[in-house]
């Protein structure tokens, strides 16, 4: 059996990149950039005043001048006017163009403004181009401001907007179908019989995907019937780039998913990973690039496999830069006495000397999804390994 790391690497090797498309700048939020973006001008595009105050000639200050004639006001967004005389100053606002003839800004708290003059206080610290954001000091014209693979979050989208491109080349968003299987499952609005449960897995998967920016989602359910499973999967493969199944993937009499996928031409890349929970996970691809993740039906297994394998795969398919999970210290020692990798849900402590540390949050098995409420994610414990308190472990967040 593959280890979790090996399984993740195998998945990465078999994925097909999604095509790119042109997207209007106005609707680009959350998309993955598929082109490099370049500055169309210097940033800042001019010597920018960084503090409210007065702009002066620094040489005149060095020569000993402390009182300046007030010659006018330059606001942000106003056409700049030059310093009229060497003994004068211009009152300037943050964001304004540094007036020609000046090369220093003294903040308003370091001056005494009078009706027609400004006096520099003895406590002021004045330097050449002090409190001035120099032209091109952030980026020069033609330099790369964003690389392909950037996700257009708030900061990245602001940068894209700043260069004035009317549209951007981005990855097409993946069309994802989420299907649960099993006769025991009923819709959320149905009162289940004594032997039935409401189907929560598809909604947990949907919410997790939405939180990570995936919105082209379709949900479905299939009964434990080979024909229905095969036909439902066939339709999903026709309509989607990625199919995520929950349940029907083990070795039971009614676990029809692997057989149906094989019949539909989906190659089984691997089936089972040396881990708990989630050992029966199935991954496959079809010649046309359709990608299938068949996750175990127990809710804890489903969510852990989704975060550990499916989310990184979707990120790669969109061409996004890989995100390295953060590491955090354990509040107490832990031991995995099993021959399989153990995924352990964790809380992050909020108070006290151990604030920020991770504390194991035991469940009553892979079906105990209620125990996941309030947890931040899970950690990965290597087989037959002991971890001391304060050990740094990778945290996979929900």
N, C-alpha and C positions, 0 to 999 in steps of 0.2 A: 504493500500500500504506500501511496505517496504521503509525505509529511505535508503539513499546511504550507510551508514555504515552497516545496516542490510543486504542489498543486497550483499555487498562485503563479509560479513561473511558467508552468505549462499553459495555464489559461492565457497569460500575456503573449505567449508565442503563437497562439492560434487565433487571435482576434483580428477582425477586419476593420480598418478605419472607416468611419462614416464619411460620406462625401461632404464637400463644403458647399456653401451657398452664400449669396449676397443678402445682407440684412440691413434694413434702414437703421440709421444711428438711433432713432427714437425708440426702437423696439429691441435694442441689442442687450438689454440688461440680462446678466446671467449666462450669456452665450460664450462659447470658447472661440477665441480668435485664431484664424488660420493664416494670417499674414503678419509680417512685421509692420509696425507703424513708425513713421519718421516725423520728426518735428518740422513743421512748415515755417517756423521762425524761431529765433532765440527765445529761451525761457529763463527769466523774464525777458520780454521783448524790448525793454528799455531799463535804464537805471531807475529802480523803483524805490520810492520813499517807504521806509519800513516802520516809521513812527510818526505820530503827529508831533509837529514842532516847527522849527525854523530851518531853512536851508541857507547856508552861508558859504563864503570863500574861506577855505581852511587856512590858506596862507595869511589872510587878514587876521584870523584868530591867533595864529602863531606869532604874528607881529605884535600882538598884545591887545587887539581890539576886543572889548567886552560889551559895548553898547552899539546896536545896529538900528538904522532907520527902517521902519516897517514899510515895505514897498508894495505890499499886496498879498493876496491869498491864491494858492494853487490847489484846487480840489482834485480828488481822484476822478479820472475820466475827462478832465479839462485839458484843452490844448495848452502845452507849457509855454510860459513866458520867461524870457531871460532876466537874469539879475541886472537891474538898471545901473547900479553903481557899486563899487567895491565895498563901500561902507554900509550898504543896505542888506536887508535880509528879506526873504519871502516866506510867509507862513505857509506850511505845506501839510497836507493830510496823508495819512497812510494810504498807499496805493497810487499816489500821484507820480507823475514823471518828475525826476530830479531836474530842477530848472537849470538850463545852460548857464554857465558861469559860477555854479555852486558845486561843491564837492564834499560837503559834510552836512549832516542833519543833527540838530541838538533837540532832544525830546522836550516836550512842553513842560514837564516837571522840573527841568533843569534851567528854565528861563523865567524871567518876569516880563510878562507882556503888558505894555502900556498902550495908550491910545495911538501913538505914532512911533513907538520904538520897542525894542526888545533888549533886555539886559541878561547876559549869561551869568548864572550864579557861580560862585567860587567852587562849589561842590561838583560842577559838571565835569564829565570826562569826555573830551572831544578828540576825535581822530579823523584822519582823511578817509572819506567815504564811510564814516561811522553811521550806522543806522540806515544804510543804503543797500538794497538788494541789487547787486550789479547785473547788468545785462548779460545774458548767456551763462550766468554762474550755475544755473541748474542744468540746462541743456542748451547745446548750440544747434543752430539750424542744420537739418539733415541727419542729426543723430537719432539712433533708435530710441523710441520712448516706450514701446511695448513689443514684446516678442510673441510670435505665434505660440499658441498653447496657453496664453493668459486667459483666465476666466474674468469676464467683464463684471466685476463687482463694483462697488462705489468708487474706490480710488482709480481702478483701471478705466472705468467708463468715463470718469472725469478727464482723464488723460486723453482718451479717444476723442471726446467732445472738443478738447482744447485745440486739436489740430484741424478741426473743421471738415473732416471727411463726411460726405453725405450718406455713405453706406460702408459697411465693413464685410470682409470675407470671413465667415464663421462656419463652424461645423453644423451640419444639419442635426437637429435634435433627434435622438433615437426614439423610435416608436416601440413601446414596451407593452407587452401583454402579460398580465399576472393572473394565473389560474390556480385555484385550489381544487383538490380532488378528494372524493370520499363520500360515501353514502351517509355517514354520520353527521355531515355538516348541513346546517340550514341557514337561511338568510338572517341577518340581524333582527329584522322585524317580525320573525316567526317565533312563536313559543315552542321551544324544543320539547320533544318527547323525552322520556326518562333515559333513553339510550342515544340521544342526539346532543350535539353542541352547536353553538353558533359559530360560523366561520369567521374568525378574527384575523387569520394570517394575511389574507389578501389586503386587508385594511392597514395592517401594521407595515407591510411591504410598501403599499401605496404612500403612506405618510412619510416613511423614511426616504423614499425616492423623491417625493415632493420637497422635503427639507433640503435635499441636495441639488435641487434645481431641475429635476426631471418631471415634466408635466404632460407629455404625450403618453398617457397611460390608459389602458383598458383592463377591466376586471372581469373575470369569469369563474365559473364553477362547473366541474364535470363529475358525474356520478361514477361509481366503480363498475363501469361497463366498457369492455375493450373497444367496441365500435364507437361509443360516444367519446371515449378518450382519444382515439385515433382521429376521428373527424374534428373534434374540438381543437386538437393540437394542429392539425392540418390547416384549419382556418386561421389560427393564430400565427402560424409561420408565414402564411400568405400576406397577412396584414401588418406584421411587425418585423423589426430588426432583431429584437431580443425577446425571448420568451422565458419567463420565470414561473416555474411550477412549484407548488407546495403540496407534498404528499404523494403517495403512490410510487415511491422510488426505491423501497426496500425490496426484500425477497419474499414477501407474502403472496398468497394465492391471488389476491386482488390488486396487487401492485403492477398495474398495466403500463405505467409510463415508459419504462425502458424499452419494452417490446414495441409499443406504438411509435416511439421515436426512431427505432431501428427500421421499422417498416416504412417510415416517411423519409428515409434517407439521411437522417441525422447521425453522423459518426459519433460514437461514444469515445471521447478522448480519455476520460477516466470515470470510474465509478467506485466510490469509497475513498476516504482520506483518513489517515491514522489520527483521529481526533475524537474528543467527546466534549459536548454533544455535537451531532451533525455528521457522524461517520458515513452515512449512506449517500452523501451528496454526489450528484451526477452532473457531468459537464460534457457538452457536445457541440459540434458545429456541422453545418451542412455546406455543400460545395458552393452554394450561392452566398455564403457568408452569414447566413442566419445563425444566431447564437442562442444556445439553450442552457439554462441553469435549472436543474431539477433538485429542489431542496427538500430535505426531510420535513415531514409534516408537523412534528412537534414544535410548538411555537418558539421556544428558546433556541432550538436548532435552526429554525428558519431565519430568525433575526441575526444570529451570530454568523451564519453562512452568508447572509445578504451583505453584512458590513465587511466581513473578512475577504470575500471573493468577488461579489457582484459589483459593489460600488467602485472598487479600483478598476475593474474591467470596463465599466461604463465610462469612467474617466479617461481611460486609455483610448477607447473607441472614439471619443470626442476630440482626442488630440490634446487634452489638457495636461499641463505639467503635473507630474505625480506628486501627491501630497504625502509627506512623511508623517506617520502618526507620532504624536508627542510621547515622551516618556515621563513617568511620575514615580515617586518612591512609595513603597508599601508601608503601611502603618504597623503591620505585624508580620511576623514570619509566616511563610506558606510552604506547603510541601505537596508535590504531585507524586503519589505512589503508584501511578498507573503507567503502563507501557505506551499509552497514547498521549498526545498533546491534550492538555486540559484548558478549556476556555472558561474563565471564571468571571461572572459579573461583579462589578465593583461600585462602591460609593466613593465620593470624594469628600473627605472630612472638611467641615466648614468652620470649625472653631477650635480653640485650644492650641497646645504646642504642636500638634500634628496636623494643623490646618493645611489643606492642599494635598495631603497624602491619600493614598488609595486603600480602602478597606474592603476585603472580600465580602461579597453578599451572596451567601449560599442560597440555592434553590432546592426544591424537593424533586428535582429531576428536570428533564428537558421539556416537560409539559407544563411546568410551573411558571407561566408567563406573568402571573400577577406579581411575583417576587421581583420582576424587573422594574416595576414602578419606582421612579426616583433614582435609579442607578444611572451613572454617566456613560457606561459602556462595559467593556470587558478586557481582561488581560489574558495573555497566552503563556501557559506554564509548560515548560518542556517535560518530556517523560522522565519519571524517576528523578526529579530534581527538587532540591530544597532551596528556598529563598529566605535569606535573613531579612529582618525588619530594615527598612530604608533602602532595600534593593530597588534599583530603577528598572521598571518594566514598561514595555510599550502599551499604551492605552488606545484601544479602538473605541471611539465614541459612537453612540447611536446616531 
